Amino acid sequence: MIKESPLSPDRAAHRETVPAGAYWMHPVRRGQVFRIVDVEGNQAADTLFYSADDPAERYSAVDTIREQRNVYLGVGTKLISTDGNPMLEIVADTVGRHDTLGGACSTESNTVRYALDKKCMHACRDSYLLAVTENDQFGLTKRDITHNINFFMNVPVTPEGGLTFADGVSGPGKYVEMRAEMDVIVLISNCPQLNNPCNAYNPTPIEVLIWDAA
């Protein structure tokens, strides 16, 4: 479902561009609204969420899929934690659906999916590892890197139950917006992937915005 947001970027409390291949790690407080913008289109924003009070509680793809009975995320989806609590709710979306099955790329998956010589290429897991290393104030380690959401990424499920990576369904300036239901830590890897069409083989920037609670 497509739903525009009434919020103006000019009134955002925080606004930042995240270059292709970079990470973004930032707290979002309960009641704040958080937006990710696909600046040039066809990019993938691999995103993890943690409870700011207890990072051991984190986003759960399994619980989110079970509660909404849908493998794709969109307007009205509540992102559920490993403790069964709502973390955020998608309140606006100009893309239509987002993936939570495909996982984040890694040097190992680059080798398995593509070729041995792709192992040296940068991947989202590298960005996550760098983020937790450079931001020890959040108390996270590599053990906390689990299943993620791929905002803007198109991963169709085949009739046989398999996954395929297809051209993105997003476009320049499209976005997804969430309202935090608890204090969360957001960790995004702006995907550097060059081997599949998730970002048209051309990683591009994203923009992140936060509005304070009304």
C-alpha positions in Angstrom: 0.0 0.0 0.0 1.3 3.4 -0.9 0.8 6.2 1.7 2.4 9.6 1.6 3.7 11.3 4.8 2.4 14.7 6.0 5.8 15.5 7.5 8.0 18.2 6.0 11.8 17.5 5.7 12.3 21.2 6.6 10.9 20.5 10.1 13.0 17.4 10.8 15.1 17.4 14.0 17.8 15.4 12.3 18.7 15.1 8.6 21.7 13.3 7.2 22.9 11.8 3.9 24.6 8.4 4.2 27.0 7.7 1.3 26.9 4.4 -0.6 28.7 1.7 1.3 28.7 3.6 4.6 26.8 2.9 7.8 24.6 5.0 10.0 24.0 4.2 13.7 21.8 6.5 15.8 19.2 6.3 18.6 15.5 7.0 17.8 13.3 7.8 20.8 9.8 6.5 21.4 7.3 8.6 19.6 9.8 10.0 17.1 9.2 9.4 13.4 12.1 8.0 11.4 12.4 8.1 7.5 14.8 6.5 5.1 14.9 8.1 1.6 16.1 6.2 -1.5 17.8 9.3 -3.0 18.6 8.1 -6.5 16.4 4.9 -6.6 17.0 1.2 -6.6 19.3 1.3 -3.5 19.0 -1.1 -0.6 19.2 0.0 3.0 20.0 -3.1 5.2 18.7 -2.1 8.6 18.9 -3.5 12.2 16.9 -2.4 15.2 17.8 -2.8 18.9 16.1 -1.8 22.1 18.0 1.1 23.6 17.3 -0.1 27.1 18.4 -3.7 26.5 20.1 -4.3 23.1 19.7 -8.1 23.7 16.1 -7.3 22.6 16.2 -6.7 18.9 14.2 -6.9 15.7 12.8 -10.4 14.9 12.0 -11.3 11.3 10.3 -14.5 12.5 8.0 -12.7 15.0 7.2 -9.9 12.6 6.2 -12.2 9.7 4.1 -14.4 12.1 2.2 -11.5 13.6 1.4 -9.8 10.3 1.1 -13.0 8.2 3.0 -11.5 5.4 6.6 -11.9 4.3 6.7 -8.3 2.9 6.7 -5.2 5.0 4.6 -2.1 4.3 2.2 0.5 5.8 0.7 -0.8 9.0 3.5 -3.4 9.7 4.6 -3.5 13.3 8.2 -4.5 13.6 8.3 -7.0 16.4 11.2 -7.7 18.8 12.6 -11.0 20.0 10.6 -10.4 23.2 7.4 -10.0 21.2 7.1 -6.2 21.7 6.4 -3.7 19.0 9.5 -1.7 18.2 8.3 0.5 15.4 5.4 0.8 13.0 5.6 1.7 9.3 3.3 4.7 9.0 4.1 5.9 5.5 5.6 4.2 2.5 5.9 5.3 -1.2 7.5 2.1 -2.3 4.9 -0.6 -1.5 6.9 -3.4 0.0 10.3 -4.2 1.6 12.2 -7.5 2.2 13.0 -9.2 5.5 14.1 -12.6 4.2 17.1 -12.0 2.0 19.5 -11.1 4.8 22.6 -8.9 4.5 25.4 -9.5 2.1 28.8 -10.7 3.4 32.1 -11.6 2.0 31.2 -15.3 2.5 27.8 -15.0 0.7 29.5 -13.1 -2.2 31.7 -16.1 -2.6 28.8 -18.6 -2.5 26.4 -16.6 -4.7 28.8 -15.2 -7.3 32.5 -16.3 -7.4 35.5 -16.9 -5.3 37.2 -13.7 -6.4 34.2 -11.6 -5.1 35.2 -12.4 -1.4 37.4 -9.3 -1.1 34.5 -7.0 -2.1 33.0 -4.8 0.7 29.6 -6.1 2.1 26.9 -5.0 4.6 28.2 -7.3 7.3 31.6 -5.5 7.1 29.7 -2.2 7.6 27.9 -3.6 10.6 31.1 -4.9 12.2 32.8 -1.5 11.7 29.7 0.2 13.2 29.7 -1.8 16.4 33.5 -1.5 16.7 33.5 2.3 16.4 30.4 2.8 18.6 31.1 0.9 21.7 28.8 3.3 23.7 25.8 1.2 22.5 27.2 -2.0 24.0 26.9 -4.1 20.8 29.4 -6.7 19.4 29.5 -8.9 16.3 27.3 -11.4 18.2 24.5 -8.9 18.0 24.4 -8.8 14.2 21.4 -10.9 13.3 18.7 -10.9 10.6 17.8 -7.5 9.2 15.3 -5.7 7.0 16.3 -4.8 3.5 14.3 -1.6 2.9 13.7 -0.9 -0.9 15.0 -4.3 -1.9 13.0 -6.6 -4.0 13.3 -10.3 -3.1 10.4 -12.2 -4.6 9.4 -15.6 -3.2 8.9 -18.3 -5.8 6.0 -20.7 -5.9 8.4 -23.4 -4.6 9.3 -21.2 -1.6 12.7 -20.1 -2.9 14.1 -16.5 -3.0 15.2 -14.6 -6.0 16.9 -11.2 -6.3 15.2 -8.9 -8.8 15.3 -5.3 -10.0 14.2 -2.9 -7.3 10.6 -1.5 -7.2 11.8 1.8 -5.6 12.7 5.0 -7.4 14.4 8.4 -6.8 13.0 10.2 -3.7 10.8 7.3 -2.6 10.9 6.6 1.1 9.7 4.5 4.1 8.7 6.1 7.4 8.4 4.5 10.8 7.2 5.7 14.3 9.2 4.3 17.2 7.1 2.4 19.8 10.1 2.2 22.1 13.5 3.8 22.4 15.6 2.0 19.7 19.1 2.0 18.2 19.0 2.0 14.4 21.9 0.5 12.5 21.9 0.9 8.7 24.3 -0.4 6.2 23.8 1.5 2.9 24.4 -1.6 0.8 27.6 -1.6 -1.3 26.6 -4.7 -3.3 27.7 -4.7 -6.9 26.8 -8.2 -7.9 23.0 -8.3 -8.0 20.3 -6.0 -9.2 19.1 -4.9 -5.7 20.6 -1.4 -6.6 21.0 -1.7 -10.3 24.7 -2.6 -9.8 25.3 1.0 -8.8 25.3 1.8 -5.0 23.9 5.3 -4.3 23.3 7.5 -1.2 20.3 7.3 1.1 19.0 10.1 3.4 17.8 9.6 7.0 15.5 12.0 8.8 14.0 12.1 12.3 11.1 14.2 13.6 10.4 14.7 17.2 7.2 13.3 18.7 4.2 15.6 18.2 
